[in-house]
Amino acid sequence: MGSLTGKVAWVTGAGSGIGQAAAVALAKEGATVVLTGRRKAPLEATAAMIKKAGGTSVSKPADLMKSASVNKVASEIAKKYGRLDILVNNAGLNIQQRSWKELSPKGVDEVVHGNLSSAFYCTSAVLPLMRKNKGGVLIHTSSVAGKVPSLLSGPAYSAAKHGVVAMSHTINMEECVNGIRSCVVCPGEVATPILDKRPIPITPAERKRMAQSEDVGDLIRYIACLPPHIVINEVMINPTWNRGYVASLQRGKS
């Protein structure tokens, strides 16, 4: 029996990358996992991985940039399970035209809604159920770019991920009296499909040196398994071979 047996978790962006790894890790720990993303096929692939591992999941495709779609999934969770113990707010995206000279209002909307608005919608949708049950943990995927502005990630992504960090801290400030805990996870470079949107392609050798989705998924599992009286407010996770550090060292030698 796992530490999360009897618990219900909702993982967004569960069709690939960190979301998929977190969903599998939580299911292995015993949680029933609700999988959400825009496309059904990737969610079913994650569900198949969970089933093979002996876990339980259900797929609920939705566009998380639409509050009505988010509320619909949250209502279905409340109706079916009567509880939600864990929200993994992982859905996110980036675009290739991300520098100020290329950024368009459409691109701003896509990045801000995809990373920040969606996280607010999901959080707002589940807090009433968590308050009712006097507990729950919310885990949000931000980024190192959510702590240190990054031209590599782009101004819109950096601003949105900074917003996710601020959002998470305010949840703890207001909801700690209700037994609700919020943790924001700030990964550095992780070898996920979002790298495919980089203006400068990442080589296979570089991807191998990065943090892997499973590394972050296991961290999310650990946070979810903490006892109710403990919260990790914020945590950063990076690859040992940090390309930013290496570049600085090389500049120092030139």
C-alpha positions, 0 to 999 in steps of 0.5 A, spaced: 500 500 500 502 506 497 503 513 501 497 516 497 492 510 497 485 512 497 487 519 495 485 523 489 490 527 484 488 531 478 494 532 474 494 537 468 498 537 462 499 529 463 500 527 456 507 528 456 513 530 460 513 532 467 506 531 467 506 524 465 512 523 469 508 526 475 501 522 474 505 515 473 509 517 480 503 519 484 499 512 481 504 508 483 504 511 490 497 509 490 493 515 488 487 515 483 489 520 478 485 524 473 489 526 467 487 532 463 490 535 457 488 538 450 489 532 446 485 525 448 491 520 445 497 523 449 492 522 455 490 515 454 498 513 453 499 516 460 493 512 462 496 505 459 503 507 463 499 507 469 495 501 468 501 497 466 504 499 473 498 497 477 495 504 478 488 507 477 487 513 472 481 516 468 482 521 462 478 528 462 481 532 456 480 539 456 482 546 454 485 549 461 485 556 458 478 556 458 475 557 465 468 553 463 472 547 461 476 547 468 470 548 472 467 542 468 472 537 470 473 540 477 465 539 478 466 532 475 471 530 480 467 533 486 461 529 483 465 522 482 470 522 488 467 527 493 474 529 494 481 532 491 487 531 495 492 533 490 492 538 484 498 538 480 498 544 476 503 543 470 500 545 464 504 550 460 507 552 453 512 556 450 512 559 443 518 560 438 517 567 436 518 569 444 523 575 443 520 582 444 522 584 437 518 578 435 512 577 440 505 579 438 499 580 442 497 573 440 503 570 442 502 574 449 495 571 450 497 564 448 503 564 453 500 568 459 493 564 458 497 557 457 501 558 463 498 563 468 491 563 467 490 556 466 493 555 473 489 560 476 483 557 473 484 550 476 486 553 483 480 557 483 476 551 481 479 546 487 480 550 493 472 550 495 472 542 495 479 542 499 476 547 504 470 543 505 475 537 506 479 541 510 486 539 507 489 538 500 496 540 497 497 544 490 503 543 486 505 548 481 510 547 475 513 554 474 521 554 472 527 557 474 525 563 469 520 564 474 525 566 479 530 569 474 528 573 468 530 569 462 531 572 455 532 564 453 525 563 455 522 569 453 519 575 456 512 573 456 514 566 459 518 569 464 513 574 466 507 568 466 512 563 471 513 569 475 506 570 476 505 562 478 510 563 483 507 569 486 500 565 486 503 559 490 505 563 495 499 567 496 495 560 497 499 559 503 498 566 506 491 565 505 489 558 506 494 555 511 488 556 516 484 551 512 490 545 512 491 547 505 498 547 502 501 550 496 508 548 493 511 551 487 517 547 483 522 551 479 525 546 474 531 548 470 532 545 463 528 539 463 528 534 457 521 535 455 517 536 448 517 544 450 524 544 448 522 543 441 519 550 441 526 553 442 529 557 437 535 554 437 535 546 437 537 542 443 542 536 441 540 529 443 547 530 447 545 536 451 538 533 452 541 527 456 545 532 460 539 535 462 534 533 468 529 528 466 521 528 466 522 522 471 526 526 476 521 532 477 516 527 477 519 524 483 520 530 486 512 532 485 511 525 488 515 526 494 512 533 496 505 530 495 507 524 500 509 529 506 505 529 512 499 535 512 503 539 518 509 540 513 509 544 506 515 546 502 513 553 499 518 553 494 523 548 491 528 549 485 531 543 481 537 543 476 541 538 472 548 538 475 551 540 468 548 547 468 549 550 461 548 557 464 554 555 469 558 552 464 557 558 459 559 563 464 565 558 466 567 558 458 566 566 458 571 567 464 576 563 460 576 567 454 
